[in-house]
Amino acid sequence: MPYSYTPHLLALGAALFFGLGLVLTQFGLRRLSPLRGATVSVPVTTALFLLISPFVVDWSGWDLRAVAVFATVGCLFPASVTLLTFQANRRIGPHLTGALGNLTPLFAVAFAAIMLGELPRPGQGLGIGVIVVGATLLFATRDGVGDRWPRWALLLPLAAALIRGLIQPAIKFGMQSWPDPFAAVLFGYLVSTGVVVAVGALGDRAEPSAGDGRGRLWFCAVGLCNGLAVLILYAALARGPVALVAPLVASYPLATLAFGALLLGRVNLDRRVVAGVVITVAGVAVLLAASG
C-alpha cells in the first residue's frame, strides 16, 4: 500500500473510534454523570498508556520542548474539551452542541496555516467545506431543551471546537522535535488526568451508587476507545497535513450513526440524515481525490 495513503486510513480510523466512543458513552451515562464518567475514562486510559509506554515510546528521541507542547495540549484536550462539551450538552442540548462542534476542521486548518504554513489546495478546501456541511446536517435537529437558554451558552461548543482545532497543529508542531505519537498522547493524557481528577474532586458527588460498578466499566470502554482514537489521530498528523486529517476525523458522525443503529437500535433515516450521509461521504471523496 502506498505510504501516501497512510494518513487517510489513520484519520478515518480515528473517526471510527471517536464515533464508537460516543455511542458507548450513552450506556455509561445511564449510571454515571458525565463528570464522574470522565474521572474514570481518562485516568484508566492514562494508566494503560503508562503501562505499555516503556515498550512503545522511543525514549531516545526525548525532547523537552516537545514534552512542553504535549503537556500544554493535555491541559486542554481531552480534559477541558470534555468539560466544555458536558456543560454545552446540559445547557443547549446535544444536537446544537454537535453541530457547532463540527466547525473544528475550519479552526484546525486556520491554525495550521498560521503555525505550520500549511495551506489547503482549492480542491481540499472544497472537500473540507462539504464535510463540515454534511456532518452538521447529521446533528442539526431540534433539541428537547427548548429555546430558553442563554445565548452565551453557544460559546461553550464553539470554545470546544476552537480547542480541538488548535491542538491538532500544536501536536504536529511538537512532533517536529519528537516525532512519536505515543509520547504525545502519553504526556497529554498525564496532564489531562490531573485536570479531570481535580475538577471531579470539586464537582457534585451526590449520585446514586447502585449502578456505579457497571457505569465505571462502560466508561473504561469509552476511555479506551477515545484514547485509541487520539493515538491514531496523532499518528495521522505525524504523516499527513492538518488540512487532510482534521476534516476526515470530523466525519465521525457517520460512525456514530452506524454504531448507534447497531448497538442502540436507533435507526432514524429521515431526509436530513440521508442528506447528511451523502454529503459527508461526497466530501470525503472530494478531499481524498484532491489530496491524491
Secondary structure, 3 states (H helix, E strand, C coil): CCHHHHHHHHHHHHHHHHHHHHHHHHHHCCCCCHHHHHHHHHHHHHHHHHHHHHHHCCHHHCCHHHHHHHHHHHHHCCHHHHHHHHHHHHHHCHHHHHHHHCCHHHHHHHHHHHHCCCCCCHHHHHHHHHHHHHHHHHHCCCCCCCCCCCHHHHHHHHHHHHHHHHHHHHHHHHCCCCCCHHHHHHHHHHHHHHHHHHHHHHCCCCCCCCCHHHHHHHHHHHHHHHHHHHHHHHHHHHHCCHHHHHHHHCCHHHHHHHHHHHHHCCCCCCHHHHHHHHHHHHHHHHHHHHHC
